[in-house]
């Protein structure tokens, strides 16, 4: 396998373009649990251009019923990205100060249950700016969210 760079610019351009609208190529999961991780997967795919078609444990989307849980679920996305040793994007946990454009943030409760995924679309004096779905956000300051925990996932590259 070869490792190629994750195209952060493409991921962020996608995020900014689709933050307040829905790409008709993907199902809108707002009415069935939320669209946040589906949107983040689309953004990461825009920057990686590679899915992992491994049944069950991979990361892919064909349609609303032919997809992996990691495409739309906060926790399964995390497990795939930080554990992926095969094709597709892969990453690792980092401190907030090491975060870059196109990296993913997941918000969690005090008990450690993570429930929301966001993508870093910029930075300001107040910290990261994010794009998200479910409650649509375009360059919203991370600090405007209420959360007990946050984990920062650095997308390191893409295996092809």
Secondary structure, 3 states (H helix, E strand, C coil): CCEECCCHHHHHHHHHHHCCCCCCCCCCCHHHCCCHHHHHHHHHHHHHCCCECCCCCCECECCCCCECHHHHCHHHHHHHHHHCCCCEEEEEEECHHHCCCCCEEEEECCCCCEEEEEEEEEEECCEEEEEECCCCEEEEEHHHCCCCEEEEEEEEEEEC
